[in-house]
Amino acid sequence: MYLSDSTRLINGTCNQCLCISQFNYSALNCFPNLTCQLFPTFPLDYDIEVTSNARVYFPNRVFPNASQCMPNITYLLNKLKLANITIKKVSNPRDAIIDNNGYLVTIETYNNTLIRFDPVTLNITKTVSIRSLPKNVEEDVVTYFNGSYYIIAHSGPLTVIDSKNLTVISNISTSTIGIRDIIFLNNGQMMVVCSCDNNSLVFLNRTSLEPIKYNFAFRQSTSFACPHGMWRVNDTFFYVTAYTNMSLHSFSSNGNLGHWNETLAFMTSSGQSGSGAARVTIDGSGRFWFAYETDTVLIYDQEGRQLGNLTIPNSQIFDIKIMDNYLMYFTAAKTSQVMRLDPNIQC
């Protein structure tokens, strides 16, 4: 089963869905319960999950990873610099996420509000005040996994919100403070959070699906101060950024359930003053896009060589979301902006 952020779910036989998909869709999942999932485009990263008696089709015979989209970084940056930008003013937005309904979602830092945007116009489609979140405490992280939003404040429990009815379905203790990012491994069986305040990663095991519950498993100290951003590559490998010295570190599983191998990947340098966050996004060509809460995003290859940069004046970018065809979303907490950059690329 192929998974994506932009889908259409319909009822019908597989043959009926194949007839529909050959005109406007790039991929198709057929499920045994006579439902189909249609995908208009491929995202730059995706997961494959095995589902009994499900089938995946590529009607146009264009397959994932058949070729990279925009491997020439100079040409890509020129397109991005000429791209149309849409800007929405929102109070102190943190992370940029896309849920399975295709909404752009963020959390306001100081007023406990979750915001959904139309992914094309950036018009706000829903604002939800989360009363159970700690008051007068900075909301640092929002992420999305398996139909739920996960929100964490600088101190306090992790709040889980159902993305359909927008109600709180769980509160999870993480046994730490100062969390700056969250990833999920093994289809959500393990959650990993990074604590800037405690210079550590905290691993939690899922103990229940309904309601969602996680228990503390173990803590691993990092060799660097203030782990800040995380990027999952697969279930046995992920990256973590360092807020203080602007370095990137990898963590790989060694079979030891209580420890992961840490390795310095490379150092970056913002070349600017006033840096804040340290977020990383990896595109479909394996390039690392770093946001340090300045106007300039820095781009590196896997060997740590800087390939270029992208500057959006007066932005101070906090987080980046790269979609298919290099449609990009940016959030900027310091300047209270959400941005959509569309270079009009077709890969």
N, C-alpha and C positions, 0 to 999 in steps of 0.2 A: 504494500500500500504506500503510495506516494503522498507526502504531506506538504501543504503550502499554506501561505497566509491569505491567498485570494482565491476563493473557491465558490462553486455553486452546487448545492445539493438538491437532487431531484429524485422523484420516484419513477421507476421504469425498468424494463428489462435491459440487459446489457446491449442487445442489438439496437433497441430504441435509442439508448444513450450514444452508441457509436454513430448512429445517423445524425444526431444533433452535434456531436463533438467535431465531426470532420469539417465543419464550416468555420467555427469561431474558437475552438479550444485546442490547446496543445497537449493535454494529458487527461486521462480518464481513469478513475477507480470504479470498478464494478464490485458490488458487495452481494453476498448471498441472500440478503433480505429484500432484494429488488429495489435497491437504491443505488444511485450513482453520484460520484463527486467529480465535477468538471473544473479544469484549471485553464484559465485564459493564457497564462504565461508561466514560465518557470521563475522562481526566485533565485537569487544568487547562492543561497545555501538551503538545504532541504534535508529531511530525514526519510529513511525508508523503514517502515515497520511491517512485520510479517503478520498478516491477518488470514485466518483459515478460510479457504475457498474464495478469497478476494483476488481480483485480477487488475493489472494496470496496463493501459494501452497508450500509445503515442500515435494518434491518428494521422498526423502530418509527417511522420517518420523523422521528426526532429527530437533527438534524445538528450537527456541531461548530460552535461559535461562533454557534449560532442565538440565544442570549441569554447574558448574563453570569450567573454564579452569585453570588448575594449581593452586588449592587452597592451596597447600603446598608451602609456600614461600621459605623454605630452599631448596627444590628440584628445584624450579624455578630458584633461584639465582645460584645454582650450574650449571644448564644448561646455563644460561646467561654468566657465567664466562668462560665457555668453548666454547662459540658460535663464529662463524665466524664473523669478523667485516670488513666492507668495509668503507674506509675513502676517502673523496673528499675534496681537499683544495679549499675553497671559501672565499672571503674577507668578514669578519665580518657578517656571517649570523645570523639573528634574529629568528623569529618564524619558527617552522616546521609545515606545513599543508599538507593535502592530499585533492586534489580536486576530483570532480566527474569523471574525466577522469583517476584517479589513479596516477596522477603525484605527486611527492613530490615537494613542492614549498616553497621558502623562499625569503626574501628581504635582500639585502646587506645594511648594516647600513649607509654607508656614500656616496655611489655613485649612488643612485636612480635606482638601477637595480633589477628587478624581475627575479628570476631564477627558471626554471623547470628542474627536474631531472627524469631520468628513475628510477622507484621505485626499480628495481632489481640491476642494475649495478651502479647507481648513476652517470652515464654519463649525462652531461648537454644536454638537448634537446632543450632548448630555453632560451635566455637571452633577456630581454626587458628593454631598458632605458626609464624611465618615465620622460619625459621632464617637465611635469607640476608640479612635486614634488618640494618643496623648495630646493634650492641648498645650500650646506654647512650647512645643518641642519640634525641632526640625524634622520634616519627613524627607528621608534621604534616598529611598529606593522604591521603585515600582517595577515589577516584571510580570510576565504572563506565562502561564504554563497550563496546558490541558484544561482550558475552559475557566481558569480562575486568575484573578489578579492577586499578586503578593506585594504587600506594602509594609515597609519597615521604617520606623522613626529612629532618631539617633539613640533613644533609649526606649525600652518598652517591648512588648511582644510583636511578632510578625502577624499581620492581619491578612486573612485570606477572604477574598470577595468573589462571589459567583458573578461571572461576566454576563449572564443572561438576565437575572433579576436584580443584580447589583446589591445583594444583601451580604452581610458578614456571615461566613459559614464556619470560620475557625480562627482561633488565636493561638499562636505557637510560640513557646519560649525558645529562644536561641542560646541562652546562657552566655550572652556577650552584649556589648554595646558598640556604638560607632560603626555599624554595618554600612558598607558602601556599595555592595553588589551581591547578586545571588545567581547561581546557576544550578541546573538539575542534571543528574546523571542517571543512567540505567532506567530511562523512562520514568523518572521522578522518584525512583526508590531511594535515591540519595540526594540531599540538598547540600550545597556548599555555599557558605557565606564568608565574605572577607571583612575583618574588623580592623578599621584604621586605628582605633584607640588602643587596641590590644596587640597590634602587630601580629595578627594570626589569621588562619583559616579555621573555620568551625564546620565540621561534618555532622550532618544529622540524617538519621535513617527514618524512612516512613514506616509508621506502625499501623496506620488506618487510612482507608480511602474515603469512607463515609462515617463520621466527618473526617476531613483531612487532618492527620496528626503526624508530627515528627518528634523523635526523641534525640537528644544529644548523643553522638557516638564518640567523637574525639576532637581534640583541638591540636592544630599544628602551627607552631611559631614560624614566622617567615624571617629570612635573613635580612630583610629590608624593612624600613619603616613605612607604615601606613599603606598597606595594600588597598587599592581603590577600585579598579575596574577589572572585570573578568570576562573571558571569552572562551566558551566551550568549543573544542575542536571535535572531540568524540568522548566516549565514556571513560577513556583511560588517559586523556591528555587535555589540558586547558592552560590558558595564559592568565597572568595577573599583572596589572600595572602597579607601579610604586608612585604614590603621590609626591613624596618628598624629593627623590632624586631622578624622577622621570626615566626609570628603567622598566624593562619588560622581562618577566620571569615565566618560565614554563614549569608545569607540574605534571608528572607522569606517574601512573600507577606501577608499582613494583611487586604487586601481589601481597604486600604487607597491608593488612586491613587498617592498621593504625598509623600509617605514614606514607606520604607520597614523595617522590624524588623532586627536589627543586633545582632548577638550573637557570642561570642568568642567560637570557636570550640575546639582548643587546641593550645599549644605553641610547636614549634619545636626548635631544636638547631643543627646547622651545625657542631659544634665542630671543625670548621676550620676557618682560617683567610682568608681575601681577598675575601669574598663572594660578589656577585654582584646581579644578577637577583633573582627573587623569583617566580618560576613557579610551578604549581601543575597539575598533571594528575592523574585521578582516573581510575583504571583498572576494569575489569569485576567482580572481587571479592571484590570490595569496598575498595581496598587499595590505599593509597595516596602516590604518587611518587613525591618528591620535588627536584627541581633543583635550587641550589643557586649559580650557576656559579663557582662551584668548580669541582674537579675530581670525587666527590662522590654524587650519588643520594641517598637520604634518603627515607625510606619506612615506613609508619605508618598505623595502623588500624584506624577504625572510632572512637575509644575511645582515640586516641592520644598516643598509645603505639608504640614505635619504633619496627618494625619487623625485620629490617635488612638494608643493604645498598648494592649498586652496584657501584664499582669503575672502571673507565676507565682512566688509567694514561694519564697525559698531555692533558686532554680534556677541563676542565672548562665548563661544560655543561650548556647551556642556556635554552634549551627547549627540551621536550620529546614528541614523538608521539608513542603510543602503538597501534599496529594493532592486528588482530586476530592471534592466535597461538603465541602471544608475540614476533612477529617481531617488532623491535623497531627502530625508527629514532631519532637521536639527532642532535641538532645544537649547535655550540659553537662560539659565536661572538669573544671572546677574543683570541682564538687560531685559528680562521678562518678555521673551519672544519665542514663538514656535515658527519654524520656517520650512518651506517646501521648495526644493530646487529641481526643476525638470529640464534636463538637457535635450529632451526629445530624441533619444537614441533608440534604434531598433536593432537588436542583436538576433 
